[in-house]
Amino acid sequence: MKLLDTLANAFPVWVLVACGLALVRPELFTWFSGKSIVVGLAVIMLGMGLTLSIDDFRRVASRPGAVVAGFVGQFLIMPFAGWGVATLFELETPFTVGLILVACCPGGTASNVVTYLARADVALSVIMTTCTTLAAVILTPLLTKLLAGRLVEVDAFGLFLTTLQVVVLPVVAGMAVNRWLPGIVRRVLPVAPLVSVITIALVCASIIGQNAAAVRTAGPRLLGAVVLLHAIGFGVGYLWARLFGYDVTIARTISIEVGMQNSGLGVVLAQRHFPAEPLAAVPCAISSVVHSCLGSLLAGWWRLRPAGNGCPDADRQTMTGN
């Protein structure tokens, strides 16, 4: 168990190594493509569902203010930051669409791991991830249409259907298994985070490998844009929570939740709905590496500086995988 947790918590390392290898040896990862990526993301969301129950949604009622603050921050700060950063860096159309798309995605389950490492409120992180994930069925297509529709044709209804298929249905299925087959869940949960980490690494490395030449050409400008996007998410997310009077622990949790996106979902949506712009998936893949590394560094910094009002140990045990 300890070894599995250690390997799962090192997810930024595995993603970084896989993407680095994909730049020089694309063939190692390009076999993982097409339907494999869609199935991989569904497996990750199924794993998230295995950790959830109706009780988690009941907890939303006990802290609605913090959840609402994180929810609004997620779908207000990041989408408009994505549009602003893409405009500032004057990115090519495919990269602009991809950056806006990943910025409009919900929070990623990797945020739960980083929240745990930062000694913030994991239960709150899980609730916010769940709420933004379910709302993404409607908000991700609408926001992408609003911000990127002037650049390319955006099929909002198609985005809605794909998000429903690869996010909501697997999460609901996982919750059903958790409710009716708890014995299976107990056996699967120890390895679920590591499976998610491996899958995310394969997804990101595959996209980087398929577009290795373009990534090398775009280089510092695209990387800088993605780094700035997530830096804004972490920084403004923290200030947003403090603006509403929340304590340091909750502010750190909301900062991590806003700053870390479900980049895997962005990859799937980009590949399926922007086939004429294959490079649109590249910012999403780079995003996974960047937010994982920035989030882990931030977690380490905060771990050394306890807030003084950290979440209970019981809450920390609700940690989920990437």
DRENDO-1510 file (C-alpha; in Angstrom, 1 decimal, always signed):
<recs>
REC; n; res; u; v; w
REC; 1; MET; +0.0; +0.0; +0.0 .
REC; 2; LYS; +2.8; +2.5; +0.9 .
REC; 3; LEU; +4.7; +1.7; -2.3 .
REC; 4; LEU; +1.5; +2.2; -4.4 .
REC; 5; ASP; +0.8; +5.5; -2.7 .
REC; 6; THR; +4.4; +6.7; -3.2 .
REC; 7; LEU; +4.3; +5.8; -6.9 .
REC; 8; ALA; +0.9; +7.5; -7.4 .
REC; 9; ASN; +2.0; +10.6; -5.5 .
REC; 10; ALA; +5.0; +11.0; -7.9 .
REC; 11; PHE; +2.6; +11.5; -10.8 .
REC; 12; PRO; +4.3; +14.7; -12.0 .
REC; 13; VAL; +7.6; +12.8; -12.4 .
REC; 14; TRP; +5.9; +10.0; -14.5 .
REC; 15; VAL; +4.1; +12.5; -16.7 .
REC; 16; LEU; +7.2; +14.6; -17.2 .
REC; 17; VAL; +9.4; +11.6; -18.0 .
REC; 18; ALA; +6.8; +10.2; -20.4 .
REC; 19; CYS; +6.3; +13.4; -22.3 .
REC; 20; GLY; +10.1; +14.0; -22.5 .
REC; 21; LEU; +10.6; +10.6; -24.0 .
REC; 22; ALA; +7.7; +11.2; -26.4 .
REC; 23; LEU; +9.5; +14.2; -27.8 .
REC; 24; VAL; +12.6; +12.2; -28.8 .
REC; 25; ARG; +11.0; +8.7; -29.3 .
REC; 26; PRO; +7.4; +9.3; -30.3 .
REC; 27; GLU; +6.8; +5.7; -31.4 .
REC; 28; LEU; +7.0; +4.6; -27.8 .
REC; 29; PHE; +3.7; +6.2; -27.1 .
REC; 30; THR; +1.8; +7.0; -30.3 .
REC; 31; TRP; +0.3; +3.5; -30.3 .
REC; 32; PHE; -2.0; +4.8; -27.5 .
REC; 33; SER; -4.4; +6.8; -29.5 .
REC; 34; GLY; -8.0; +7.2; -30.7 .
REC; 35; LYS; -10.5; +5.2; -28.8 .
REC; 36; SER; -7.7; +4.1; -26.3 .
REC; 37; ILE; -7.5; +7.7; -25.0 .
REC; 38; VAL; -11.3; +7.9; -24.6 .
REC; 39; VAL; -11.4; +4.6; -22.8 .
REC; 40; GLY; -8.4; +5.6; -20.6 .
REC; 41; LEU; -10.1; +8.8; -19.5 .
REC; 42; ALA; -13.3; +6.9; -18.8 .
REC; 43; VAL; -11.3; +4.5; -16.6 .
REC; 44; ILE; -9.9; +7.5; -14.6 .
REC; 45; MET; -13.4; +8.9; -14.1 .
REC; 46; LEU; -14.7; +5.5; -13.1 .
REC; 47; GLY; -11.9; +5.4; -10.4 .
REC; 48; MET; -13.1; +8.8; -9.2 .
REC; 49; GLY; -16.6; +7.5; -8.9 .
REC; 50; LEU; -15.4; +4.5; -6.8 .
REC; 51; THR; -14.4; +7.0; -4.1 .
REC; 52; LEU; -17.7; +8.8; -4.0 .
REC; 53; SER; -21.0; +8.2; -2.4 .
REC; 54; ILE; -24.3; +10.0; -1.7 .
REC; 55; ASP; -22.8; +11.1; +1.6 .
REC; 56; ASP; -20.2; +13.2; -0.3 .
REC; 57; PHE; -23.1; +15.2; -1.8 .
REC; 58; ARG; -24.7; +15.6; +1.5 .
REC; 59; ARG; -21.5; +17.3; +2.7 .
REC; 60; VAL; -22.0; +19.9; +0.0 .
REC; 61; ALA; -24.9; +21.2; +2.0 .
REC; 62; SER; -22.7; +21.6; +5.1 .
REC; 63; ARG; -20.3; +23.9; +3.4 .
REC; 64; PRO; -22.1; +25.5; +0.4 .
REC; 65; GLY; -20.3; +28.8; +0.5 .
REC; 66; ALA; -16.8; +27.4; +0.0 .
REC; 67; VAL; -18.0; +25.0; -2.7 .
REC; 68; VAL; -19.8; +27.8; -4.6 .
REC; 69; ALA; -16.7; +30.0; -4.3 .
REC; 70; GLY; -14.5; +27.3; -5.8 .
REC; 71; PHE; -17.1; +26.4; -8.4 .
REC; 72; VAL; -17.5; +30.0; -9.6 .
REC; 73; GLY; -13.7; +30.6; -9.5 .
REC; 74; GLN; -13.1; +27.5; -11.7 .
REC; 75; PHE; -15.5; +28.5; -14.4 .
REC; 76; LEU; -14.8; +32.2; -14.2 .
REC; 77; ILE; -11.1; +32.7; -13.6 .
REC; 78; MET; -9.7; +29.9; -15.9 .
REC; 79; PRO; -11.7; +30.3; -19.1 .
REC; 80; PHE; -11.2; +34.0; -19.3 .
REC; 81; ALA; -7.5; +33.6; -18.3 .
REC; 82; GLY; -7.2; +31.1; -21.1 .
REC; 83; TRP; -8.6; +33.5; -23.6 .
REC; 84; GLY; -6.5; +36.4; -22.3 .
REC; 85; VAL; -3.2; +34.5; -22.2 .
REC; 86; ALA; -3.7; +33.1; -25.7 .
REC; 87; THR; -4.4; +36.7; -26.9 .
REC; 88; LEU; -1.3; +38.0; -25.1 .
REC; 89; PHE; +1.0; +35.4; -26.5 .
REC; 90; GLU; -0.6; +35.7; -30.0 .
REC; 91; LEU; -0.8; +31.9; -30.3 .
REC; 92; GLU; -1.6; +30.2; -33.6 .
REC; 93; THR; -5.3; +29.3; -33.9 .
REC; 94; PRO; -5.0; +25.6; -33.0 .
REC; 95; PHE; -3.0; +26.4; -29.9 .
REC; 96; THR; -5.4; +29.2; -29.0 .
REC; 97; VAL; -8.4; +26.8; -29.3 .
REC; 98; GLY; -6.6; +24.1; -27.2 .
REC; 99; LEU; -5.6; +26.6; -24.5 .
REC; 100; ILE; -9.1; +27.9; -24.2 .
REC; 101; LEU; -10.6; +24.4; -24.3 .
REC; 102; VAL; -8.4; +23.1; -21.4 .
REC; 103; ALA; -9.1; +26.3; -19.5 .
REC; 104; CYS; -12.9; +25.6; -19.8 .
REC; 105; CYS; -12.5; +22.1; -18.5 .
REC; 106; PRO; -13.4; +21.2; -14.9 .
REC; 107; GLY; -11.0; +20.6; -12.1 .
REC; 108; GLY; -8.9; +17.5; -12.4 .
REC; 109; THR; -8.8; +14.7; -9.8 .
REC; 110; ALA; -5.0; +15.3; -9.6 .
REC; 111; SER; -6.0; +18.3; -7.5 .
REC; 112; ASN; -7.1; +15.9; -4.7 .
REC; 113; VAL; -3.6; +14.4; -4.5 .
REC; 114; VAL; -2.0; +17.8; -4.5 .
REC; 115; THR; -4.4; +19.0; -1.8 .
REC; 116; TYR; -3.5; +16.0; +0.3 .
REC; 117; LEU; +0.2; +16.8; -0.1 .
REC; 118; ALA; -0.4; +20.4; +0.8 .
REC; 119; ARG; -2.2; +19.4; +4.0 .
REC; 120; ALA; -5.3; +21.4; +2.9 .
REC; 121; ASP; -8.9; +20.2; +2.9 .
REC; 122; VAL; -9.2; +17.1; +0.8 .
REC; 123; ALA; -12.9; +16.5; +1.5 .
REC; 124; LEU; -13.6; +19.9; +0.2 .
REC; 125; SER; -11.4; +19.3; -2.8 .
REC; 126; VAL; -13.2; +16.1; -3.7 .
REC; 127; ILE; -16.6; +17.8; -3.5 .
REC; 128; MET; -15.5; +20.7; -5.7 .
REC; 129; THR; -14.0; +18.3; -8.2 .
REC; 130; THR; -17.2; +16.4; -8.3 .
REC; 131; CYS; -19.4; +19.4; -8.7 .
REC; 132; THR; -17.3; +21.0; -11.5 .
REC; 133; THR; -17.0; +17.7; -13.3 .
REC; 134; LEU; -20.8; +17.2; -13.4 .
REC; 135; ALA; -21.4; +20.9; -14.4 .
REC; 136; ALA; -18.8; +20.6; -17.1 .
REC; 137; VAL; -21.3; +18.7; -19.2 .
REC; 138; ILE; -23.0; +22.0; -19.8 .
REC; 139; LEU; -20.4; +24.7; -19.0 .
REC; 140; THR; -17.4; +23.4; -20.9 .
REC; 141; PRO; -19.2; +23.4; -24.3 .
REC; 142; LEU; -20.9; +26.7; -23.6 .
REC; 143; LEU; -17.7; +28.5; -22.5 .
REC; 144; THR; -15.7; +27.0; -25.3 .
REC; 145; LYS; -18.3; +28.1; -27.8 .
REC; 146; LEU; -18.3; +31.6; -26.3 .
REC; 147; LEU; -14.5; +32.1; -26.2 .
REC; 148; ALA; -13.3; +30.1; -29.2 .
REC; 149; GLY; -16.3; +30.1; -31.5 .
REC; 150; ARG; -15.0; +33.1; -33.3 .
REC; 151; LEU; -11.9; +31.2; -34.4 .
REC; 152; VAL; -13.3; +27.8; -35.4 .
REC; 153; GLU; -16.7; +26.1; -35.6 .
REC; 154; VAL; -17.5; +24.8; -32.1 .
REC; 155; ASP; -20.1; +22.0; -31.9 .
REC; 156; ALA; -21.4; +22.7; -28.4 .
REC; 157; PHE; -23.9; +19.9; -28.4 .
REC; 158; GLY; -21.2; +17.4; -29.6 .
REC; 159; LEU; -19.0; +18.6; -26.7 .
REC; 160; PHE; -21.9; +18.1; -24.4 .
REC; 161; LEU; -22.5; +14.5; -25.5 .
REC; 162; THR; -18.8; +13.6; -25.3 .
REC; 163; THR; -18.4; +15.0; -21.8 .
REC; 164; LEU; -21.5; +13.1; -20.7 .
REC; 165; GLN; -20.2; +9.9; -22.1 .
REC; 166; VAL; -16.6; +10.0; -20.8 .
REC; 167; VAL; -17.2; +11.9; -17.5 .
REC; 168; VAL; -20.6; +11.7; -16.0 .
REC; 169; LEU; -21.5; +8.1; -17.0 .
REC; 170; PRO; -18.3; +6.6; -15.6 .
REC; 171; VAL; -18.5; +8.6; -12.4 .
REC; 172; VAL; -22.1; +7.5; -11.9 .
REC; 173; ALA; -21.1; +3.9; -12.6 .
REC; 174; GLY; -18.3; +4.1; -10.1 .
REC; 175; MET; -20.7; +5.4; -7.5 .
REC; 176; ALA; -23.1; +2.6; -8.2 .
REC; 177; VAL; -20.3; +0.0; -7.7 .
REC; 178; ASN; -19.2; +1.7; -4.5 .
REC; 179; ARG; -22.8; +1.5; -3.2 .
REC; 180; TRP; -23.7; -2.0; -4.3 .
REC; 181; LEU; -20.4; -3.9; -4.5 .
REC; 182; PRO; -18.2; -2.5; -1.7 .
REC; 183; GLY; -16.1; -5.7; -1.6 .
REC; 184; ILE; -14.9; -5.1; -5.1 .
REC; 185; VAL; -14.2; -1.4; -4.3 .
REC; 186; ARG; -12.0; -2.4; -1.3 .
REC; 187; ARG; -9.9; -4.6; -3.6 .
REC; 188; VAL; -9.6; -2.1; -6.4 .
REC; 189; LEU; -9.1; +1.2; -4.6 .
REC; 190; PRO; -5.4; +0.5; -3.6 .
REC; 191; VAL; -4.3; +0.3; -7.2 .
REC; 192; ALA; -6.8; +2.7; -8.7 .
REC; 193; PRO; -4.6; +5.9; -8.2 .
REC; 194; LEU; -1.6; +4.3; -9.8 .
REC; 195; VAL; -3.7; +3.1; -12.8 .
REC; 196; SER; -4.9; +6.6; -13.2 .
REC; 197; VAL; -1.4; +8.0; -13.1 .
REC; 198; ILE; -0.2; +5.6; -15.7 .
REC; 199; THR; -3.2; +6.3; -18.0 .
REC; 200; ILE; -2.7; +10.1; -17.7 .
REC; 201; ALA; +1.0; +9.7; -18.5 .
REC; 202; LEU; +0.2; +7.6; -21.6 .
REC; 203; VAL; -2.5; +10.1; -22.8 .
REC; 204; CYS; -0.2; +13.1; -22.5 .
REC; 205; ALA; +2.8; +11.4; -24.0 .
REC; 206; SER; +0.8; +10.1; -26.9 .
REC; 207; ILE; -0.4; +13.6; -27.8 .
REC; 208; ILE; +3.1; +15.0; -27.4 .
REC; 209; GLY; +4.5; +12.2; -29.5 .
REC; 210; GLN; +1.9; +12.6; -32.3 .
REC; 211; ASN; +2.8; +16.3; -32.5 .
REC; 212; ALA; +6.5; +16.2; -31.5 .
REC; 213; ALA; +7.7; +18.4; -34.3 .
REC; 214; ALA; +5.1; +21.1; -33.7 .
REC; 215; VAL; +5.8; +21.1; -30.0 .
REC; 216; ARG; +9.5; +21.5; -30.6 .
REC; 217; THR; +8.8; +24.3; -33.0 .
REC; 218; ALA; +6.3; +26.1; -30.7 .
REC; 219; GLY; +8.7; +25.7; -27.9 .
REC; 220; PRO; +9.0; +28.4; -25.3 .
REC; 221; ARG; +6.1; +30.5; -26.4 .
REC; 222; LEU; +3.5; +27.8; -26.0 .
REC; 223; LEU; +5.1; +26.5; -22.8 .
REC; 224; GLY; +5.1; +30.0; -21.4 .
REC; 225; ALA; +1.4; +30.5; -22.2 .
REC; 226; VAL; +0.5; +27.3; -20.5 .
REC; 227; VAL; +2.6; +28.0; -17.4 .
REC; 228; LEU; +1.1; +31.5; -17.1 .
REC; 229; LEU; -2.4; +30.1; -17.4 .
REC; 230; HIS; -2.0; +27.8; -14.5 .
REC; 231; ALA; +0.0; +30.3; -12.5 .
REC; 232; ILE; -3.0; +32.7; -12.8 .
REC; 233; GLY; -5.3; +29.9; -11.7 .
REC; 234; PHE; -3.3; +29.1; -8.6 .
REC; 235; GLY; -2.6; +32.7; -7.7 .
REC; 236; VAL; -6.0; +34.3; -8.4 .
REC; 237; GLY; -7.8; +31.3; -7.0 .
REC; 238; TYR; -6.1; +31.8; -3.7 .
REC; 239; LEU; -6.9; +35.6; -3.7 .
REC; 240; TRP; -10.4; +34.9; -4.8 .
REC; 241; ALA; -11.0; +32.7; -1.7 .
REC; 242; ARG; -9.4; +35.2; +0.7 .
REC; 243; LEU; -11.5; +37.9; -0.8 .
REC; 244; PHE; -14.6; +36.1; +0.4 .
REC; 245; GLY; -13.1; +35.8; +3.9 .
REC; 246; TYR; -12.2; +32.1; +3.9 .
REC; 247; ASP; -9.3; +30.9; +6.0 .
REC; 248; VAL; -5.9; +29.9; +4.7 .
REC; 249; THR; -6.7; +26.1; +4.5 .
REC; 250; ILE; -9.8; +26.7; +2.4 .
REC; 251; ALA; -8.0; +29.3; +0.3 .
REC; 252; ARG; -5.2; +26.8; -0.5 .
REC; 253; THR; -7.7; +24.2; -1.4 .
REC; 254; ILE; -9.6; +26.5; -3.8 .
REC; 255; SER; -6.3; +27.7; -5.2 .
REC; 256; ILE; -5.3; +24.1; -6.1 .
REC; 257; GLU; -8.7; +23.2; -7.4 .
REC; 258; VAL; -8.9; +26.3; -9.7 .
REC; 259; GLY; -5.3; +25.9; -10.9 .
REC; 260; MET; -5.5; +22.3; -11.9 .
REC; 261; GLN; -7.6; +21.2; -14.9 .
REC; 262; ASN; -8.9; +17.9; -16.2 .
REC; 263; SER; -6.4; +18.0; -19.1 .
REC; 264; GLY; -7.2; +14.5; -20.1 .
REC; 265; LEU; -10.8; +15.6; -20.9 .
REC; 266; GLY; -9.4; +18.5; -22.9 .
REC; 267; VAL; -7.3; +16.1; -25.0 .
REC; 268; VAL; -10.3; +13.9; -25.7 .
REC; 269; LEU; -12.6; +16.8; -26.6 .
REC; 270; ALA; -9.9; +18.4; -28.8 .
REC; 271; GLN; -9.2; +15.2; -30.7 .
REC; 272; ARG; -12.9; +14.3; -31.2 .
REC; 273; HIS; -14.3; +17.8; -32.0 .
REC; 274; PHE; -11.5; +19.7; -33.7 .
REC; 275; PRO; -10.2; +17.1; -36.2 .
REC; 276; ALA; -9.3; +19.9; -38.6 .
REC; 277; GLU; -7.0; +21.4; -35.9 .
REC; 278; PRO; -5.0; +18.3; -34.6 .
REC; 279; LEU; -2.6; +20.6; -32.8 .
REC; 280; ALA; -5.5; +21.8; -30.5 .
REC; 281; ALA; -4.8; +18.8; -28.3 .
REC; 282; VAL; -1.2; +19.8; -27.7 .
REC; 283; PRO; -1.8; +22.6; -25.1 .
REC; 284; CYS; -4.0; +20.2; -23.2 .
REC; 285; ALA; -1.3; +17.6; -23.0 .
REC; 286; ILE; +1.3; +20.2; -22.0 .
REC; 287; SER; -1.2; +21.5; -19.4 .
REC; 288; SER; -1.2; +18.1; -17.6 .
REC; 289; VAL; +2.6; +18.3; -17.2 .
REC; 290; VAL; +2.6; +22.0; -16.2 .
REC; 291; HIS; -0.2; +22.0; -13.6 .
REC; 292; SER; +1.1; +18.7; -12.1 .
REC; 293; CYS; +4.6; +20.2; -11.6 .
REC; 294; LEU; +3.4; +23.6; -10.4 .
REC; 295; GLY; +0.8; +22.1; -8.1 .
REC; 296; SER; +3.4; +19.7; -6.6 .
REC; 297; LEU; +5.9; +22.6; -6.0 .
REC; 298; LEU; +3.2; +24.7; -4.4 .
REC; 299; ALA; +2.1; +21.7; -2.2 .
REC; 300; GLY; +5.7; +21.3; -1.0 .
REC; 301; TRP; +5.9; +25.0; -0.2 .
REC; 302; TRP; +2.7; +25.0; +1.8 .
REC; 303; ARG; +3.5; +21.7; +3.5 .
REC; 304; LEU; +6.5; +23.4; +5.1 .
REC; 305; ARG; +4.3; +26.2; +6.2 .
REC; 306; PRO; +1.3; +24.8; +8.0 .
REC; 307; ALA; -1.8; +27.0; +8.0 .
REC; 308; GLY; -2.5; +26.3; +11.6 .
REC; 309; ASN; -6.0; +25.3; +10.9 .
REC; 310; GLY; -5.6; +22.3; +8.6 .
REC; 311; CYS; -8.2; +19.8; +7.8 .
REC; 312; PRO; -8.8; +16.7; +10.1 .
REC; 313; ASP; -6.9; +13.5; +9.4 .
REC; 314; ALA; -10.2; +11.9; +8.6 .
REC; 315; ASP; -10.7; +14.2; +5.7 .
REC; 316; ARG; -7.3; +13.5; +4.3 .
REC; 317; GLN; -8.2; +9.8; +4.0 .
REC; 318; THR; -10.7; +10.7; +1.3 .
REC; 319; MET; -7.8; +11.4; -1.1 .
REC; 320; THR; -8.3; +10.1; -4.7 .
REC; 321; GLY; -5.8; +9.4; -7.4 .
REC; 322; ASN; -4.9; +11.4; -10.6 .
</recs>
